[in-house]
Amino acid sequence: MLDISNLHVSVDDTEVLHDINLHIGQGETHVLMGPNGSGKSTLLKAIMGFGGYTITEGSIVFKGKDITRMPIHERAHLGIGMMFQHPPAISGLKLGKLLAATSTLGGEAIEALAQSVNMEHFLNRDINVGFSGGEIKRSEVLQLKAQQPDFIMLDEPESGVDLENMNLMGREIATLLEKDVRIVNRRRSGLIITHTGYILDYLDADQGHVLIDGQIRCHGNPREILRVVKDKGYGECLRCKQI
Ligand SMILES: Nc1ncnc2c1ncn2[C@@H]1O[C@H](COP(=O)(O)OP(=O)(O)OP(=O)(O)O)[C@@H](O)[C@H]1O
């Protein structure tokens, strides 16, 4: 579904990502780990097509189409969706209006979706204005549920979420990624940034990658990588021989 080859990305003329190669097949969920500032969010934003994240070399191919230079709205239209780590607050734009604009659903269906993540009282509020950390994350999940993307990127879905809401979010994310569907029939794929791995309590991931100083230095079983990092730190990933 997603093929990234030899990708180099610069921000403000500084190269943040170097020679990234990543293949995510249809129905697969991959996990991206790495120390703070290693470039994880930059990779997700480059895949989504945000301005300011300049691809200086390499390519991104999605569903067989080269999207390397494609504008963000066309990528979203093709089926790429993202939950942000720090989404912006947007004064003057109601959450309900955004959901109506990004989905084909009518008012009643949107109301039902909002109820499923306890956000029905937020539809008439400006997006993220005064939302708590957990409410922001639930709002992001709601937006993905409305958009129904085929490739879902999640930037630290656990951060700022209490245990009860984590349970709700974990189950919703597993459903978004069609974890209840047999792998041969699954259409959706995902890439999840996690520091803690709590999300893996709710869904299985097929592959883990460790990004250090802008380079993927290790691939492997996500739970095993987490265990190694917890015991020995990311330095151990630099000795990884799997690449
Ligand atoms: N818009 C920007 N302007 C300047 N520097 C940036 C910008 N975006 C990212 N960077 C820099 O790129 C590097 C990678 O940042 P990024 O947010 O991708 O890291 P990360 O791995 O997601 O970190 P964390 O785990 O702390 O969220 C950092 O040094 C960051 O300061």
Ligand as a Chemical Component Dictionary entry (heavy atoms), coordinates in Angstrom:
data_LIG
# 
_chem_comp.id                   LIG 
_chem_comp.type                 NON-POLYMER 
_chem_comp.pdbx_formal_charge   0 
_chem_comp.three_letter_code    LIG 
# 
loop_
_chem_comp_atom.comp_id 
_chem_comp_atom.atom_id 
_chem_comp_atom.alt_atom_id 
_chem_comp_atom.type_symbol 
_chem_comp_atom.charge 
_chem_comp_atom.model_Cartn_x 
_chem_comp_atom.model_Cartn_y 
_chem_comp_atom.model_Cartn_z 
_chem_comp_atom.pdbx_ordinal 
LIG N1  N1  N 0 8.847  22.962 11.644 1  
LIG C1  C1  C 0 10.055 22.732 12.144 2  
LIG N2  N2  N 0 10.983 23.712 12.256 3  
LIG C2  C2  C 0 12.220 23.477 12.746 4  
LIG N3  N3  N 0 12.646 22.257 13.169 5  
LIG C3  C3  C 0 11.785 21.251 13.072 6  
LIG C4  C4  C 0 10.447 21.419 12.577 7  
LIG N4  N4  N 0 9.829  20.210 12.601 8  
LIG C5  C5  C 0 10.739 19.350 13.120 9  
LIG N5  N5  N 0 11.906 19.968 13.397 10 
LIG C6  C6  C 0 13.086 19.359 14.014 11 
LIG O1  O1  O 0 13.267 18.074 13.447 12 
LIG C7  C7  C 0 13.704 17.159 14.447 13 
LIG C8  C8  C 0 12.744 15.972 14.479 14 
LIG O2  O2  O 0 11.499 16.406 15.018 15 
LIG P1  P1  P 0 10.253 15.429 15.131 16 
LIG O3  O3  O 0 9.119  16.209 15.707 17 
LIG O4  O4  O 0 10.042 14.769 13.832 18 
LIG O5  O5  O 0 10.798 14.373 16.203 19 
LIG P2  P2  P 0 10.045 13.170 16.923 20 
LIG O6  O6  O 0 10.899 11.965 16.729 21 
LIG O7  O7  O 0 8.637  13.085 16.480 22 
LIG O8  O8  O 0 10.145 13.629 18.460 23 
LIG P3  P3  P 0 9.214  13.387 19.771 24 
LIG O9  O9  O 0 9.371  11.934 20.135 25 
LIG O10 O10 O 0 9.846  14.280 20.779 26 
LIG O11 O11 O 0 7.811  13.778 19.422 27 
LIG C9  C9  C 0 13.752 17.924 15.761 28 
LIG O12 O12 O 0 15.082 18.304 16.018 29 
LIG C10 C10 C 0 12.854 19.115 15.502 30 
LIG O13 O13 O 0 13.226 20.238 16.291 31 
# 
loop_
_chem_comp_bond.comp_id 
_chem_comp_bond.atom_id_1 
_chem_comp_bond.atom_id_2 
_chem_comp_bond.value_order 
_chem_comp_bond.pdbx_ordinal 
LIG N1  C1  SING 1  
LIG C1  N2  SING 2  
LIG C1  C4  DOUB 3  
LIG N2  C2  DOUB 4  
LIG C2  N3  SING 5  
LIG N3  C3  DOUB 6  
LIG C3  C4  SING 7  
LIG C3  N5  SING 8  
LIG C4  N4  SING 9  
LIG N4  C5  DOUB 10 
LIG C5  N5  SING 11 
LIG N5  C6  SING 12 
LIG C6  O1  SING 13 
LIG C6  C10 SING 14 
LIG O1  C7  SING 15 
LIG C7  C8  SING 16 
LIG C7  C9  SING 17 
LIG C8  O2  SING 18 
LIG O2  P1  SING 19 
LIG P1  O3  DOUB 20 
LIG P1  O4  SING 21 
LIG P1  O5  SING 22 
LIG O5  P2  SING 23 
LIG P2  O6  DOUB 24 
LIG P2  O7  SING 25 
LIG P2  O8  SING 26 
LIG O8  P3  SING 27 
LIG P3  O9  DOUB 28 
LIG P3  O10 SING 29 
LIG P3  O11 SING 30 
LIG C9  O12 SING 31 
LIG C9  C10 SING 32 
LIG C10 O13 SING 33 
# 
